[in-house]
Amino acid sequence: MIRKVFTVAAILMLAATGFAQTTLVNPRTDMKLLRRFQDAKLGMFIHWMACFTPATGDSWEIGRKTPKAVADSISFAWNPEKFDAKAIVDFAVKAGCKYITVISKHHDGFCIWDSKYTSFDIQQTKFKKDILGELAREARRQGLLFGIYYSILDIQQMGWDKMPFEISTMPEPTGGKANFVQFTHNQVKELLTKYKPDILWFDGYWLNQYWTNEDGKNLYADIKKTKPNTLSRGLSSTRYGDEDIFIPDGSSGDYLCIEAKTSEGPTYPWEACSSVSYPVYAYDPAAPLKSKKDLITMFDKEVCGNGNFLLNIGPDLDGSLPKPLTDRFLEVSSWALKNKDAIYNTSGGPFKQGDWGGSTYNGNYIYLHIRANVTEVALKDLHGYSIVAAKDAATGKALRLTKKEKGYSVEVPASGEDNLIPVIALQLDKPFQFTQWLAL
């Protein structure tokens, strides 16, 4: 019954704002900010990993491959002297990103800001710059949404010397659960008031009895009290079987993020995250890069499913962005920028995705994203709409459009290395209004 009430409230809110197939949202979500987020499509994830080296790994390896004392000593020696907030945001803008999300603290608990609630932070290093503050200011100056990643799991604060999966029974956090929960609230409020992020991206929420759905809802309420115009995700573990599900009561936050997967077009707001060198998020020169085709295909499926793509680059230990990673990122984003009208400010649909590809729409245009190796596409009549012209979304070149007895046949632009997924822009006689998903 509670779920039904939330769903109805969400639908009523969305009807007033003109959202298309996103019908399930948290009633406390800032709808203007959510609209901007959903229009953004491409974000840059930045994984600062102070404890990482290729030999010792990141936080996940603590207690398995690397003793905590060794990982901590690496963090204390961290000195990203080539960090340049402007250079990072300049790259994000060049790459067509509309938001950035930056790690503030991973599972080891080491904070890359000066936190008054712990001494396990950047003040213990030689490097004293305010990474989050400089990136926040530069992102806003250049018109990007600014997001902060925060891990609820904090083995330093919890008094553990291993990651939870290396512990048969999780011991009670130092000072008890209540103390740990209060610490989390304190740090989140500190980040909100100090850096005023548009997005809070939570991780490490899978702590069973030490962080429940109720704890997630309480943290969400605190976020809304402190800074209502903030989007958040991952406040607690809301899973059904092996899948995350979106519950619009605060426990899921304002949207769902899935890792290294796509979705066909859920009714809730969502993004997917991955890394240029997935599954490695920090920078390891030896880690193989995902192929240009795989990353573009993932991005395209997410956009056609009405989602965003948050693509990660791990800075080098000196704070610079590694060229092999930025080059691959630009190969992905160059496709999006060529077809920008079919990507940014669009909604997924109306045609269901299939082996042939997927679709997006905006105003008088429906865009067919062709992933299959075909020379033409047949589609049924769109009841209530006429297709008046077709063109290549990347070049503007007119495409052959033939009216059939019960539909249309449309020429497909040639694909190539510079445009792996060609996109057809179908011009309609009036603005398209989504009502349901359709078969092509």
Residue pairs with C-beta under 8 A, 6 or more apart in sequence:
2 249
3 247
6 26
6 27
6 247
6 248
6 249
7 23
7 24
7 248
9 27
10 23
10 24
10 25
10 26
10 27
10 248
11 23
11 24
13 25
13 27
13 31
14 22
14 23
14 25
14 31
17 31
17 35
19 25
19 31
19 35
20 306
20 347
20 349
20 434
21 265
21 267
21 306
21 347
21 348
21 349
21 434
21 437
22 38
22 267
22 268
22 269
22 306
22 347
23 267
24 246
24 248
24 267
24 268
25 31
25 34
25 248
25 254
25 268
25 269
26 248
26 249
26 250
26 252
26 253
26 254
27 248
28 220
28 224
28 228
28 250
29 231
29 254
29 269
30 228
30 229
30 230
30 231
30 254
32 229
33 198
33 229
33 230
33 231
34 231
34 254
34 255
34 269
36 145
37 99
37 145
37 198
37 199
37 231
37 255
37 269
37 308
38 269
38 306
38 308
38 347
39 98
39 344
39 345
39 346
40 97
40 98
40 99
40 145
40 308
40 344
41 98
41 303
41 308
41 309
41 336
41 343
41 344
41 346
42 95
42 96
42 97
42 98
42 299
42 308
42 309
42 311
42 333
42 336
42 343
43 97
43 98
43 99
43 100
43 101
43 145
43 147
43 271
43 308
43 309
43 310
43 311
44 91
44 92
44 95
44 97
44 99
44 100
44 101
44 310
44 311
44 312
44 313
44 329
45 100
45 101
45 149
45 273
45 275
45 281
45 310
45 311
45 312
45 313
46 88
46 100
46 101
46 102
46 103
46 135
46 312
46 313
46 314
46 315
47 103
47 106
47 275
47 281
47 282
47 312
47 313
47 314
47 315
48 80
48 102
48 103
48 112
48 131
48 315
49 58
49 59
49 103
49 106
49 281
49 282
49 314
50 74
50 75
50 78
50 110
50 112
50 122
50 125
51 58
51 59
51 62
51 71
51 72
51 74
51 75
51 78
51 106
51 108
51 110
52 58
52 74
52 282
52 283
52 284
52 314
52 317
53 74
53 317
54 284
54 285
54 286
56 65
56 66
56 70
56 71
56 74
57 65
57 66
58 106
58 281
58 282
59 71
59 106
59 107
59 108
59 151
59 155
59 163
60 107
60 163
61 71
62 68
62 71
62 107
62 108
62 155
62 161
62 162
62 163
63 160
63 161
63 162
63 163
63 166
63 167
64 162
64 163
64 166
67 161
68 108
68 155
68 161
68 162
71 108
72 108
72 110
72 120
75 108
75 110
75 124
75 125
76 124
76 125
77 125
77 126
78 125
78 127
78 317
79 125
79 126
79 127
79 318
80 127
80 131
80 315
80 317
80 318
80 319
81 127
81 318
81 319
82 316
82 318
82 319
82 320
83 127
83 129
83 131
83 134
83 315
83 319
83 320
84 319
84 320
85 131
85 134
85 135
85 137
85 138
86 138
87 320
87 321
88 100
88 135
88 138
88 315
88 321
89 100
89 135
89 138
89 139
89 141
89 142
89 144
90 142
91 321
91 326
92 100
92 139
92 144
93 142
93 143
93 144
94 330
95 326
95 329
95 330
95 333
96 333
96 336
96 337
96 340
96 344
97 144
97 333
98 144
98 145
98 344
99 139
99 144
99 145
99 146
99 147
99 198
99 199
100 135
100 139
100 144
100 145
100 146
100 147
101 147
101 148
101 149
101 199
101 201
101 310
102 131
102 132
102 135
102 146
102 147
102 148
102 149
103 112
103 149
104 111
104 112
104 113
104 132
104 148
104 149
104 150
104 191
105 111
105 112
105 149
105 150
105 151
105 154
105 187
106 151
107 151
107 153
107 154
107 155
107 163
107 203
107 204
108 154
108 155
108 156
109 118
109 120
109 151
109 154
109 155
109 156
109 157
109 158
110 120
110 121
110 156
111 118
111 120
111 121
111 122
111 187
112 121
112 122
112 131
112 132
113 121
113 122
113 130
113 131
113 132
113 133
113 191
113 194
113 195
114 121
114 122
114 123
114 130
115 121
115 187
115 190
116 190
117 183
117 186
117 187
117 190
118 156
118 157
118 183
118 187
120 156
120 157
122 128
122 131
132 148
132 191
132 194
132 195
133 194
133 195
135 146
136 146
136 195
136 196
136 197
139 145
139 146
140 146
145 198
145 199
146 195
146 197
146 198
146 199
147 197
147 198
147 199
147 200
147 201
148 191
148 195
148 197
148 199
148 200
148 201
149 201
149 202
149 203
150 187
150 188
150 191
150 200
150 201
150 202
150 203
151 202
151 203
151 204
152 184
152 202
152 203
152 204
152 205
152 207
152 211
153 164
153 203
153 204
153 205
153 206
153 207
153 211
154 180
154 183
154 184
154 204
155 161
155 162
155 163
155 164
157 173
157 174
157 180
157 183
158 173
158 174
158 180
158 210
159 171
159 173
159 174
160 167
160 170
160 171
164 170
164 207
170 207
170 208
170 209
170 210
172 210
173 179
173 180
173 210
174 180
177 209
177 210
180 210
181 211
181 215
181 218
184 219
185 218
185 219
185 222
188 200
188 219
188 222
188 223
189 222
189 226
191 197
191 200
192 200
192 223
192 226
192 227
192 230
193 226
193 227
196 227
197 230
198 229
198 230
198 231
199 230
199 231
199 232
199 233
200 223
200 230
200 231
200 232
200 233
200 253
201 232
201 233
201 234
201 257
202 232
202 233
202 234
202 235
202 253
203 234
205 211
205 216
205 234
205 235
205 236
205 237
206 237
211 236
211 237
212 236
213 236
213 237
213 238
213 247
213 251
214 251
215 236
216 235
216 236
216 238
216 250
216 251
216 252
216 253
217 235
217 236
217 249
217 250
217 251
219 235
220 232
220 235
220 250
220 251
220 253
221 250
223 230
223 232
224 230
231 253
231 254
231 255
232 253
232 254
233 252
233 253
233 254
233 255
233 256
233 257
233 271
234 252
234 253
234 257
235 250
235 251
235 252
235 253
236 251
236 252
238 244
238 245
238 246
238 247
238 251
238 252
239 245
244 252
244 256
244 258
245 252
245 256
246 252
246 255
246 256
246 266
246 268
246 270
248 268
254 269
255 268
255 269
255 270
255 271
256 266
256 268
256 269
256 270
256 271
257 270
257 271
257 272
257 273
257 310
258 270
258 271
258 272
258 273
259 272
259 273
259 274
260 272
260 273
260 274
260 278
260 279
260 298
261 272
262 272
262 298
262 301
262 302
262 305
262 307
263 270
263 272
263 302
263 305
263 307
264 305
264 352
264 353
265 304
265 305
265 306
265 348
265 349
265 352
265 353
265 437
266 305
266 306
266 307
270 305
270 306
270 307
270 308
271 302
271 307
271 308
271 309
271 310
272 298
272 302
272 307
272 308
272 309
272 310
273 309
273 310
273 311
273 312
274 290
274 295
274 298
274 309
274 310
274 311
274 312
275 281
275 290
275 311
275 312
275 313
275 314
276 289
276 290
276 295
276 311
276 312
276 313
276 325
276 328
276 329
277 283
277 284
277 287
277 288
277 289
277 290
277 314
277 325
278 290
278 312
280 287
280 314
281 312
281 314
282 314
283 313
283 314
283 315
283 316
283 317
283 322
283 325
284 314
285 322
285 324
289 324
289 325
289 328
290 328
292 328
292 331
292 332
292 420
293 420
295 311
295 328
295 331
295 332
296 331
296 332
296 335
296 420
296 421
297 371
297 420
297 421
298 309
299 309
299 311
299 332
299 335
299 336
300 357
300 358
300 369
300 371
300 421
301 353
301 358
302 308
302 309
303 309
303 343
303 346
303 348
303 358
303 360
303 369
304 348
304 349
304 353
304 357
304 358
304 359
304 360
304 369
305 348
305 353
305 358
306 347
306 348
306 349
307 348
311 329
311 332
313 321
313 322
313 325
313 326
313 329
314 322
314 325
315 321
315 322
316 322
334 418
335 419
335 420
335 421
336 343
336 344
338 393
338 394
338 418
338 419
339 367
339 393
339 394
339 419
339 421
339 423
341 362
341 365
341 367
341 393
341 425
342 360
342 365
342 367
342 369
342 393
342 423
342 425
343 360
345 362
346 360
346 361
346 362
346 367
347 360
347 361
347 362
347 434
348 358
348 359
348 360
349 359
349 360
349 361
349 434
349 437
349 438
350 359
350 361
350 366
350 432
350 434
350 435
350 436
350 437
350 438
351 358
351 359
351 366
351 368
351 379
351 437
351 438
351 439
351 440
352 358
352 437
352 438
352 439
352 440
353 359
354 440
355 371
355 372
356 370
356 371
356 372
356 374
356 377
356 440
357 368
357 369
357 370
357 371
357 372
357 421
358 369
358 371
359 366
359 367
359 368
359 369
359 440
360 366
360 367
360 369
361 367
361 432
361 434
363 431
363 432
364 427
364 428
364 429
364 430
364 431
364 432
365 425
365 426
365 427
365 428
365 432
366 382
366 426
366 428
366 432
367 393
367 423
367 424
367 425
367 426
368 377
368 379
368 410
368 423
368 424
368 426
369 421
369 423
370 377
370 412
370 413
370 415
370 421
370 422
370 423
370 424
371 421
373 415
374 412
375 411
375 412
376 400
376 409
376 410
376 411
376 412
377 409
377 410
377 412
377 424
377 440
378 404
378 407
378 408
378 409
378 410
378 440
379 407
379 408
379 410
379 440
380 406
380 407
380 438
380 439
380 440
381 406
381 407
381 408
382 428
385 428
385 429
385 430
385 432
386 428
386 429
387 401
387 408
387 426
387 427
387 428
387 429
388 427
388 428
388 429
389 398
389 401
389 426
389 427
390 398
390 399
390 400
390 401
390 410
390 411
390 424
390 425
390 426
390 427
391 397
391 398
391 399
391 424
391 425
391 427
392 399
392 413
392 422
392 423
392 424
392 425
393 422
393 423
393 424
393 425
394 413
394 419
394 422
394 423
395 413
397 413
399 410
399 411
399 412
399 413
399 424
400 409
400 410
400 411
401 408
401 409
401 410
401 411
402 408
402 409
402 410
410 424
410 426
412 422
412 424
413 419
413 422
413 423
413 424
414 422
415 421
415 422
